[in-house]
Amino acid sequence: MATETVAKPKTSARVHVQRFGTFLSGMIMPNIGAFIAWGLITALFIEKGWIPVPALGGFGTNAAGAPNVGLVGPMITYLLPLLIGYTGGKMVYDVRGGVVGAIGTMGVIVGAGIPMFIGAMIMGPLGGWTMKHLDAIWHGKIRPGFEMLVNNFSAGIWGGLLALLGFYGISPLVTAFSTAAGNFVQFLVHNGLLPLTSIFIEPAKVLFLNNAINHGVLTPLGIQQSLEQGKSILFLLEANPGPGFGILLAYMFFGRGAAKASAPGAAIIQFLGGIHEIYFPYVLMRPLLILAAIAGGMTGIATLAVTGAGLVAPAAPGSIFAVFAQTARDSYLGVALSVLLATTVSFLVASVILRTTKHSDEDDLSAATSRMEEMKGKKSSVASTLTGAGAGGGVGVLTGPIKNIVFACDAGMGSSAMGASVLRNKIKAAGFPEVNVTNASIANLSDTYDVVVTHQDLTERAKPATSSAVHVSVDNFMNSPRYDEIVELVERSNAEGTAAPAAGAATVAAPGVPTAAAGSTGAGTTATATTAETAAEPETVAAPSDILVPESVVLTGSASTRDAAIDEAGQLLLARGAVDEDYIRAMHEREESVSTYMGSFLAIPHGTNAAKDHIRKSAVSVVRYPEGIDWNGKQVKFVVGVAGVNNEHLHILSSIAKVFTNKAQVAQLEAATSVEEVLELFGKVNA
């Protein structure tokens, strides 16, 4: 049995808060565009705005004497909370969860009568989570033909009940919390204590706990305050770029080695791009620098309080451009002074610390960046700016010709096999048949490959085990433009190697490659054939005659959703005796982690790596949906269910891949009127 190589999840309180903050951020950040739109409309059209328009700003009365509703109130009361509720539900249970979450959110909106952002962040995920578990109760028990009826009515009934719960139960609690939190903020403001919040906020930023504070508390309270007063100081408690910018300026003047050399670029990214995490490693190198961040943050908040300045909406990301775009009409001077003074104080304090302490910045920047990523729980998108790593997914640097390429996915038997087949054909067509292209499960990867290709959601999992390889991320398995880039990379790197003696070429492959590659293709099982036999030429592997049978081909599927289509394809495998019920559940688990959409209207749902024990024999099912179904925002007309033992299924997947990379053959599949035509188009894969 294959051994998982992924790190054990951390269970510290900090990590739990991080995850909670990340979840909250996941509901807010996709909708920041809507917040910005509301902020701009507010800044322009309200009574105190730049261009007051009663009908848009919601003040005054119309010709009939009725009060103008405007855009500002309805957007903040209904649009933004509903977007958050929908996004939260969708994060938990796709579109179905989003719809139910939005229905539940409407209950707290009407029940409270104030902007219900916190209520939306409760009801959205709650709606998705409860709907997911309710569906599990009757999963597989609905009679064919009644799926749509049951799905629609269950979502409607449960959504209605959640709306009632939100109206009578959740909205009073959230209103009480919002009132108490607002009163606490006002207490801090009136007593001049608000700057003290930097003592908590600035260290929290470096520890990646800021999302829980910012999106969980400050943004909802700030929106309420902005609606009442036209602006809020709370939006700049965390987003002020001054403290971090000051620290980076100090490194530019008084740092040493790699830290000093990289500080100018980091400062541009932080101040203009709004990516604050870029300065975190500099603080981690010199923990005393947190005092500079706190001092700068306190100065900025105090300046805002004295000048009465604020923003009309959240500034995200925390770029100086975003900050000024959301600044209230009467607050430009105060906001500018806040950023300037925060930068100055942070710079002065950081300069003293850098000048009076001895430290080897050059040696520790990389280590500090690694510590930052460990605390964050994932790779930083801007870390390469500090450490010099190449962008675009590449981790290793090629030192010779490319000989071994692996396409890796979770199970190593479905997505990776299809992707490897497409890439292999492209590399062969380019004139490099000697390059081995295999597929593997991420759990079985070893650091013996030149290039590692993965779905973009799996790249970070593949990197630790293959740190010396060049990594390429794709989001479309059938016709990704990255395949052509890989072919070009092979052409460039192998140009010199073509003149090398044949004997030398034979010694390039590491002795561990054949075992690792072959062992991974069958969901963790080990084969004895060499890589060249099983990976480079899977088309020549004799396929058992019963992998794809006419009974497993359906020309008109009955499913209307992604999950129902997975069930339909899985039930065909189950009917063949190829898998058990647990494998179908694993197909859903695999889809939740990484989509099996391949491009060209094709999806190939299959189980996770851990589900290989639930496969009894290799089998493939094909279901066509002439009208198409929504697959995470992509249209899918063909669903190919896969269950593979060893390499038995690679031949058929290779044939399917060839069909779906040919637009004419895809059109023929769409027009096929018989099962025999479908089998014929797949190249008589059972021959």
N, C-alpha and C positions, 0 to 999 in steps of 0.2 A: 504494500500500500504506500502511496506517495506521502511524503511528509510535507506539510505546509511550512513555508519559509517566512510567511508574513509575521511581523512582530506582534507580540501579545499586546492587546489594548491596555493602555494605562488607565488606572482607576482612581487616581488622586482627585481630590476635590477641585483642584485647579483645572484638570482636564475635563471634568464634568461641567464646570462653569463655562469653559471654552466651547464645549460642544453645544451647550445651551445657547450661548451667545451666537455661535455660528448658525444655529437653527433659526434664531430670531432674525439674524442678518439675512438669511436665505429668504425670509418672507418680505423683508423691507427692500433689499437692494434691487431685485428685479423690477420693482415699481418706483425706483427713484425718479425715472423720467416723468411719471405722473406727479410726484411731489414737486419737481422742478416746474412743470407746467402750471400747477396750482400756485406756486410761489411767484412766478412771473405774472400770472393773471392778477394776483393779489397786489403785487407791487405796482402794477400799471393802472388798474381800473377801480380800486376801492376809493372811498371818498378822500383819503389822504394820499392817494397814489400819484404817479407821474402824469397819468392821463385819466382823470376821474370820469367814469362812464356809469351813470346810475343803473342802466339795464344790465351791465356786465358785473359791476362791483357790488350790486345788491343793496343800494341805498336809495332813499327817496321813493317816489311813487310814479306810476305810469299815467298815461292819459286818462285812464278810467278811475284813477285815485287809489288803486291797489298798490301795496308795497312791492317794490321790485325784488324778485328772488335772486337774480344774478347767477353767476357761475361759482363764486367763491364759496358760498355756504353749501350748496348741494355737492360740490366736489369733495369738500373736506368731510362732510357728514356721511355721504353715501359712497361716492366713487372710490376714494382711497381705502376706507375700511373694507369694502367689498373686494377690492383687488388684493389686499393683504390676506383676507380670509380665504379667497379662492387659491392664492398661491400657497398658503399654508396647508390647505387640504390636498392640493395637487402634489406637494412635496411628499406627503404620506401615502397617497393612494391615487396618483395620476389624475386625469380629468374628472373621473367619477368622484373622487375624494374632494376635488376642488369645487365641484358644483354643490355637493352636500355642505361643505364648509361655508360656502358663500350664503347658502340658505340660512344656516345657523347664525351666521354673522348678522344677517338682516334683523334677527330677533333682538340682539343686544343693541344694534343701532337705534331701532325704534324705542326700545325700552329705556335707554339712557337719555336720549335727546342731546347728547354731546358727542364730539368725535370719539369713536370707539376703537382706537388702534389697539389698545391692550386687549379689549374684548375680542377684536378680530384675530389677534395672535393666539387667543385661547380657542375660540370657536372653530377657526379654520382647521388646525391640526386635529382637534377633537372630532370634527365631522369626518375627516378623512380616515382617522384611526378607527372610529366606531363602525363606519361603513365597511371598511376592509374586513373587520372581524365578523360583522353580520353576514357579509357575502360568503365568508368561509363556512358558515353554518350550513348553508344550502348548496355549497359548491358540489357540482357533480350529481345533484339530486333533482335538477329541473328537467322536465320532459322536453325533448327536442321540439322546437317551434315555439316554446313559451319563454325562451330566454329574455327576449326584449321586453315582454310584458312584465316579467318578474323584476328585471333590473330597473325599469323605469318607475314602477310603482313602489318598489322598496326604497329607492333613492328619494322619491317624492314624499312618501310617508315618513321616513326617518328624518329627512331634512325638515319637514314641518314640525315634528316633535322637538328637534333641536332648536328651531326658531322659538318655540314656546319656552324651552329651557333657558335660552338666551334672554328672552324678554322678562321672564319672572324670576329666574335664578341667578344668572351670571351678571346681567346688567346692574343690579343693585350693588353687588359685591365690587365690580370694577369701578362703578361710580364712587363708592366709598373710598376705594384705594386711591383713585385719581384725586379726589378731594383732599385726602390726607397727605398725599405726596406733594400736591400743589401748595398746601398750607406750609409744609416743611420747607419747600423752596422759598416761599415768600418770607418765612421766618429767617432763613439764611440771608436773603437779600436785604431785608429791613435792618438786620443787625450787623451788616457788613461782614458776614461769615462765608459768603459764597466762594471767595477765592480759596478757602481752605479745602474745597473739594478737589483741588489739584493734588493734594497729598495722596488721594486715593486714585484719581483718574490717570495721572501720568505713569505711576508704576503699573497700573492695570493695562495701559496701552502696551508697554514693553512685554508684559506677560500674556498678551493676547486675550485679556478679559474685557477689553473695552466694548466689544459688541453687545455683551449682556447688559452693560450699563447704558451705552449710547442708544441702541435700538430698543432695549427693553423698557427704559425709563425716560431718558432725556428727550428722545424724539416725540413720543406720545405727549409728554407734558409740554414740550415746546410748541407742538401744533396747537394744543388747547390755548396756551398763552398767546400765541400769534393770532389766533382767531379772535380773541378778546381784545388784545392790545395792538395788533398790527405788526408785532415783531416779538422775538424772544431771545434772551441772552443764552438760553440753554443750548441752542444749536451750536454755539462756539465753545462750550466748555471742553469738548474733546477734539473738535475739528480744527482748532486754531493751528496753522502750520508753523507759527513762530517758534515754539520751544524746540522742536526738532531741527528746524532750519538753523537756529543759533548754535546748536551742538555741532552740526556739520560744518558751519563756518569756522568754529574754533578748531576743528580738525584740519581744515584747509590751511590755517595759519600756524598751528602749534602741534599738529600730529606728526607722526613719523611713518616711514615705510609705506606699505600698501594702504594703510588707513588714510594717510594724507593724500596719496595719489588718487584714491577712488572717491574721496569726499566731494570734489566738485561735481562729478557726475551724479552722485547720490543726492546732492543738494538740489540739483535741477529736477530730478525725478520726484523728490519729496515736496518741494515748494510749488513747482508748476504742475506736476502730474498728480499731486495729492496722494501718492502712495507712501503713507507714513512709516510703514514697516521697514523701509529702507534704512532708517537711522537706528533701528533697534539693536543691531549687532554692535554698533559703536558704543552704545550705552552698556551693553553686556560685557564689552572688553574692559570698561572702567565703570564698575557699578556705582561709584561715587557720582557719576554724571547724572544719575537720576535726580540729584539735588538741583542740577541746572535745569532739567525739564520741569521740576516742580516750581522752582522760582520763576521760570518763564511763564508757566501756566497761570500761577497766581497773579503775576503782573498783568497778563492779558485779561483775565477775568475782572480784576479790580478796575482796569481801565474801562472796560465795557460798563461796569456798574456805575462808575463816576459819570461817564458821558451819556448814560442811558441808551446805549446803542444795542443793536441786535439784528438778527436775520429774520426774514419772513418765512423761511422754510429750511430744511436740512441742506447742508453743503456736503455733497457726496459725489466723488471723493473729496478729501480735504485739501483741494487745490486752492491757491489764492484766487484763481479765476472763478471757481465755484463759489467761494466765499463772497466775492464782490457781486456776483450775479444774483445772490440771494439776500444781499444787504438791503435793509429798509431804506426808504428815501431819505430819512433824516439821520441816518447812522453811518454814512460813509467815513466821516472824519473819525468817529469813535472806533469803528472797526479797523481802519487803517492804523490808528495809533495803537490799538490792541495788538495787532500783528507785529508792528514795528517795535514796540516796547518789549513784547514777549521775546522777540528775537534778540534784542539788545541784551536784556538781562540774562537770558539763557547763554548767549555768547560769552558774556563777561564771567559768569560763574564757571562755565565749562573751560574757558581759557585758563583761569586760575588753577583748576584741577589738573589740566593737562601740563601746565608749566611746573607745578609743585610735586607731581608724582612721577615716579620712574616706571616705565612700562615698555614692553616690546610690542608696539602696535602691529608691526609687520608680521610677526609670527602668529598673533592671536586673532586676526580678523577672520580667517577661515574657520577657526575653532568657534569663535563667537557666532558666526553665521550658522554653523551647524547646531549650536545650542539654541539659537532662535528658532530654527526649523523644528527641533525636537519639542520645544515648548508649544509651537504652533500646531504640531501634530501632522504637518505635511510640508512638502517642498515649497519654498518661497518663489513666487513668480519673478522676483527682482533680485534674488540672491546672486545670480550669475553676474550682475553688475559689480558686485563686491569681490567675488572670488575669481572672476575671469573665466568661468565656465561658459561654453558656447551656448548660444541661444538656439531655439528651434528644436529642442529635444535631444540634441546630441550630447552624450556623456563622455564617451571615450573618443580618442583620436586615432584615425586609421594610420597604421604604421606599415602597411603592405597591401597586397591585393586582397580583395574580398573573396572569400571562399565559402563561408558558411553564413547563411541568413536564416533567422528563425522568425516565424510569425506566431506570437503567443497570445493565448486567451485564457480564460479561467479554467475551462475543462480540457482544452487542447484537442477537441474533436469536431467542433462545428465551425464556428466563425474563423478560427485560425486555419483550418483545413481549406476552407473556401478562399480565404485571402491568400494563402500560400500558393494555391493553384493558379490564381490570377497572376500573382507576381512572378511565379516560376515561368509561366508562358511568356510574359513580357521579357524576362531576362534571356530566355532561350531565343526569342525572336530577335533580340539585340545581338546575338552571336556569342553568348557566354553559357553554353550548356554545362560547363564544368562547375559552375557556381551552384552549390547545394542550397536549396530552399526547402526548409522543413517546417513543420508546425509542432507546437508543444504547449503544454499547460504551464502557467506561470510557476506553479509549485515545483515543477521539475526543471526549471531553467538552471543552467550553470554558466559560468563566465568563460565560455569557449566559443562564442559567436562573434562575428565581425559586426553584424547589423541585427538589431532586434526591432521588429515591427509589432506594434500593439494598438488596440483601440485607445483613443485619447484618455478614456477614463481608467485605463489599466496601466498606463506608462509608469506612474510612480511606484506601482507594485513590482514592476519588472526591473527597475533600475538597480536596486540593492544587490540582486543576484547576478547582474550582468554589467558591472560598473565599467568595464573596459570596452564595452561595445558602443557603437553609435545607435542611438534610439530614435525611432521615427514613429510619430503618432498619426493615426488616421481616424476618420469618422465615417468613411464610406468604403466598404470592403470590396465592392465590385469595380468601381471606377474612380478611386481616389487619385487626385493629381499627384499625391506623394509617391505613388508607384513609379511614375515617370522620373521623379527626382532620384529615386533609388537606382533606377536603371542608369541614369547619368552618372551617379556616384560610382557604380560598378564600372562603367566605361572609363571613367577617369582613373580610378584606383588600379584597375587591371591593365591599363595601357602598357605600363612598364613590365608587369608580370608576364605578359604574353611572350616576351623574349626569353624568359627564364627556361632552363632545361626542364624537360618533362619530369625527370626524377625529382627535381626540387619541388615542383608543384605538388607532387604526390605526398610530400612530407608536411605540407602546410596544415592539413586537417589534424586537429588535436585528437588523441586517442579516445578521449571521453565523449566526443561529439556523437558518434553513431549511437551509443547506448542511451545517452541523454535524450537525443532527439527522437529516436524510435520509441523509447520508453514512455515518452510523454504523449504521443499521438493517440493512444488508446485510452485516454483518461487515466493515465498513470501506469498502465501495464508495460512490461518490457518485452521488446521483440529482439530477435537475434540477428535480423538482417542488418546490413550496413546502411548508412545514411543515403548513399547513392542509390541503393536498391529501393528503399522504402519512401524516401522523401523526394529525391530529385526526379524520380519517374513513377509517381503513384498511379499514373494512367495504365501502367503495365501490370499492376497488381490484379490478379484474377479476383473478380468479385463473386461472392456466393450468389447463386441464382435466385435467392428469395429475399434479397435486401429490399428491393422495390417490386411490389406485386400489384397487379391491377386493382385489387381490393383496397389498396392503400392510396389510391389516387381519386380525389373528389374534384369534379369539374366546377361545381357550384357550391361553395361552402355556405353554411347557415349562420356563421358568427357575424357579429356586427362590431365587435370591439377587439382590441388586441388580446386581452386576457381570454376572451371566449375563443378566439382563433387558436391560441396556444392549447387550450383544452381540447379543441376539435382535432388538432394535429396529434396531440398526445393520446387521445382516445383511440385513434387509428393504430398507434404503436402498441397500446395496451391490448387492443383487440387481436393483434398479431401474436401476443404473448412475448413480445420483445422486452417489455418493461413492466414494472409494477406501479401501483398508484403513487408511491413516494417519488418516483422519477418525474411524474407530471408536476408534482409540487415543486420539485427541484428546477423544472423548466421555468416556473414562475419566479423562483428565487434568482435564477440566472438573469432573467429579464429585468428584475428590479435593480440589479447591480450594474449591468452593462447591456445596452440594447443590442439585440441580434439582427437589427435592420442592416441589410447588406448593400442597399442601393438597387437600382433597376427594378423596383417594385417587389423585391424579394426580402423575406425574413426567414431565418433558420433557427427557430427556438430549439434549445437543447438544455440538458441538465448541467448542474455545476460539477466541478471536479470531484466533490465529495459524494456525488450521486452515482458514481460508476458501479457501485455494488448493487444498484437497482436495475442494471441492464442485464437481461438474460441472453439476448442475442442481438446482432446488428440488424437494424431496420431503418427504413426511411419512409415518411409519409408526405404526400403532396396534396395541398388543398388550394384550389383557385377561387378567388373572390372577384368576379368580373367587374363589380362596381367599386372595388377597392375598400379598404378599411384604414382608419387612422392608426398609425403605429408611432406613437410619440411625436406627432407632428409630420410624419412622412406617410405617403400613400403606399400601401402594400396590397398587391393583388395575388401574390403567390407565397404561401407559407409552407416551408419544408421542415417537418419535424425530423430530428436526427437522434438516433441512439447507436453508438458505435463501440464495438469491441476490437481491441488491437487496431489493425489497419484495414479491416474489412470494408469499412464504409468510405474510405478515401477515394476509391475509384469512382463511385457514383457522385460524390461531392465534386470531384474534378470535372466530371461530365456536366453537372448542373452549372458549375462556374463558367464553363465554356459557353453554355447556352446564354446565360444572363449577361455576358460581356458582349454579346452580339445582338444589336437592336432589332435586326430582322428576325432572328430566332425568337426573341421575346415577343415580338408582334405575332409570330406564328403560334406561340403558346397561348396568347390572348384569344386568338381566333380558333383554336383547336375545338373540335366538336366531339371528340372521342378520347377515351383513355389511351387507346393505342397510339394516337397521334402524339400524345404527351410523352409516352415511353419512347417513341421513335425519335423525337426531338432530343431526348437525353442520350442519344447515341447507342441505343440498345445496351444500356449499362449492365444488364444482367447476362449478356452473352458470354 
